[in-house]
Amino acid sequence: PGAQVFPTEGPGTGGGTLVIQNYCTAVPNSSGQTSTMIASNVDLTLRTMDLEAVNLTQNAFGYFLASLTQGFIPNAGGSQGNLCLSGSIGRYVGPGQIQQANPAGTISLALDLTQIPQPTGFVTAIAGDTWNFQAWYRDAVGGSATSNFTDGLSVTFQ
């Protein structure tokens, strides 16, 4: 799919656009589906955005990752999927942020764009930044526990 473009005109936004695009290739999980990232409910006045990971393994636990740097690491950490991030990678693992996928295989999280986790603390997305997001979740292959990743989602603040 092509890029989603959101106008950012309004009080305190300085005009411009927010460009959201999927990148990187997800490996099919044990359900036979490839999982995908979606952004919705973008509100730059409130500095919020919702992330959703769809087509995960039913009832699997997972959480979202964030980095300023894209990457491609096959089978990262023994996973069967592709890690699409590199550099400093933050994890959304605070209270309520590690989630169990519903029977449809979906997890979602409302982000505060002034509190993006990084290894050294929280940072704020600013104009000129491109943040990359991905979900890491539990999976199984032949009855053996492993993990997998969604595709990546790039969000550019212009």
Secondary structure as a PSIPRED ss2 file (coil, helix, strand):
# PSIPRED VFORMAT (PSIPRED V4.0)

   1 P C   1.000  0.000  0.000
   2 G C   1.000  0.000  0.000
   3 A C   1.000  0.000  0.000
   4 Q E   0.000  0.000  1.000
   5 V E   0.000  0.000  1.000
   6 F E   0.000  0.000  1.000
   7 P E   0.000  0.000  1.000
   8 T C   1.000  0.000  0.000
   9 E C   1.000  0.000  0.000
  10 G C   1.000  0.000  0.000
  11 P C   1.000  0.000  0.000
  12 G C   1.000  0.000  0.000
  13 T C   1.000  0.000  0.000
  14 G C   1.000  0.000  0.000
  15 G C   1.000  0.000  0.000
  16 G C   1.000  0.000  0.000
  17 T E   0.000  0.000  1.000
  18 L E   0.000  0.000  1.000
  19 V E   0.000  0.000  1.000
  20 I E   0.000  0.000  1.000
  21 Q E   0.000  0.000  1.000
  22 N E   0.000  0.000  1.000
  23 Y E   0.000  0.000  1.000
  24 C C   1.000  0.000  0.000
  25 T C   1.000  0.000  0.000
  26 A C   1.000  0.000  0.000
  27 V C   1.000  0.000  0.000
  28 P C   1.000  0.000  0.000
  29 N C   1.000  0.000  0.000
  30 S C   1.000  0.000  0.000
  31 S C   1.000  0.000  0.000
  32 G C   1.000  0.000  0.000
  33 Q C   1.000  0.000  0.000
  34 T C   1.000  0.000  0.000
  35 S C   1.000  0.000  0.000
  36 T E   0.000  0.000  1.000
  37 M E   0.000  0.000  1.000
  38 I E   0.000  0.000  1.000
  39 A E   0.000  0.000  1.000
  40 S E   0.000  0.000  1.000
  41 N E   0.000  0.000  1.000
  42 V E   0.000  0.000  1.000
  43 D E   0.000  0.000  1.000
  44 L C   1.000  0.000  0.000
  45 T C   1.000  0.000  0.000
  46 L C   1.000  0.000  0.000
  47 R C   1.000  0.000  0.000
  48 T E   0.000  0.000  1.000
  49 M E   0.000  0.000  1.000
  50 D E   0.000  0.000  1.000
  51 L E   0.000  0.000  1.000
  52 E E   0.000  0.000  1.000
  53 A E   0.000  0.000  1.000
  54 V E   0.000  0.000  1.000
  55 N C   1.000  0.000  0.000
  56 L C   1.000  0.000  0.000
  57 T C   1.000  0.000  0.000
  58 Q C   1.000  0.000  0.000
  59 N C   1.000  0.000  0.000
  60 A C   1.000  0.000  0.000
  61 F E   0.000  0.000  1.000
  62 G E   0.000  0.000  1.000
  63 Y E   0.000  0.000  1.000
  64 F E   0.000  0.000  1.000
  65 L E   0.000  0.000  1.000
  66 A E   0.000  0.000  1.000
  67 S E   0.000  0.000  1.000
  68 L C   1.000  0.000  0.000
  69 T E   0.000  0.000  1.000
  70 Q E   0.000  0.000  1.000
  71 G E   0.000  0.000  1.000
  72 F E   0.000  0.000  1.000
  73 I E   0.000  0.000  1.000
  74 P E   0.000  0.000  1.000
  75 N C   1.000  0.000  0.000
  76 A H   0.000  1.000  0.000
  77 G H   0.000  1.000  0.000
  78 G H   0.000  1.000  0.000
  79 S C   1.000  0.000  0.000
  80 Q C   1.000  0.000  0.000
  81 G C   1.000  0.000  0.000
  82 N E   0.000  0.000  1.000
  83 L E   0.000  0.000  1.000
  84 C E   0.000  0.000  1.000
  85 L E   0.000  0.000  1.000
  86 S E   0.000  0.000  1.000
  87 G C   1.000  0.000  0.000
  88 S C   1.000  0.000  0.000
  89 I C   1.000  0.000  0.000
  90 G E   0.000  0.000  1.000
  91 R E   0.000  0.000  1.000
  92 Y C   1.000  0.000  0.000
  93 V C   1.000  0.000  0.000
  94 G C   1.000  0.000  0.000
  95 P C   1.000  0.000  0.000
  96 G C   1.000  0.000  0.000
  97 Q C   1.000  0.000  0.000
  98 I C   1.000  0.000  0.000
  99 Q E   0.000  0.000  1.000
 100 Q E   0.000  0.000  1.000
 101 A C   1.000  0.000  0.000
 102 N C   1.000  0.000  0.000
 103 P C   1.000  0.000  0.000
 104 A C   1.000  0.000  0.000
 105 G C   1.000  0.000  0.000
 106 T C   1.000  0.000  0.000
 107 I E   0.000  0.000  1.000
 108 S E   0.000  0.000  1.000
 109 L E   0.000  0.000  1.000
 110 A E   0.000  0.000  1.000
 111 L E   0.000  0.000  1.000
 112 D E   0.000  0.000  1.000
 113 L C   1.000  0.000  0.000
 114 T C   1.000  0.000  0.000
 115 Q C   1.000  0.000  0.000
 116 I E   0.000  0.000  1.000
 117 P E   0.000  0.000  1.000
 118 Q E   0.000  0.000  1.000
 119 P C   1.000  0.000  0.000
 120 T C   1.000  0.000  0.000
 121 G E   0.000  0.000  1.000
 122 F E   0.000  0.000  1.000
 123 V E   0.000  0.000  1.000
 124 T C   1.000  0.000  0.000
 125 A C   1.000  0.000  0.000
 126 I C   1.000  0.000  0.000
 127 A C   1.000  0.000  0.000
 128 G C   1.000  0.000  0.000
 129 D C   1.000  0.000  0.000
 130 T E   0.000  0.000  1.000
 131 W E   0.000  0.000  1.000
 132 N E   0.000  0.000  1.000
 133 F E   0.000  0.000  1.000
 134 Q E   0.000  0.000  1.000
 135 A E   0.000  0.000  1.000
 136 W E   0.000  0.000  1.000
 137 Y E   0.000  0.000  1.000
 138 R E   0.000  0.000  1.000
 139 D E   0.000  0.000  1.000
 140 A E   0.000  0.000  1.000
 141 V E   0.000  0.000  1.000
 142 G C   1.000  0.000  0.000
 143 G C   1.000  0.000  0.000
 144 S E   0.000  0.000  1.000
 145 A E   0.000  0.000  1.000
 146 T E   0.000  0.000  1.000
 147 S E   0.000  0.000  1.000
 148 N E   0.000  0.000  1.000
 149 F E   0.000  0.000  1.000
 150 T C   1.000  0.000  0.000
 151 D C   1.000  0.000  0.000
 152 G E   0.000  0.000  1.000
 153 L E   0.000  0.000  1.000
 154 S E   0.000  0.000  1.000
 155 V E   0.000  0.000  1.000
 156 T E   0.000  0.000  1.000
 157 F E   0.000  0.000  1.000
 158 Q C   1.000  0.000  0.000
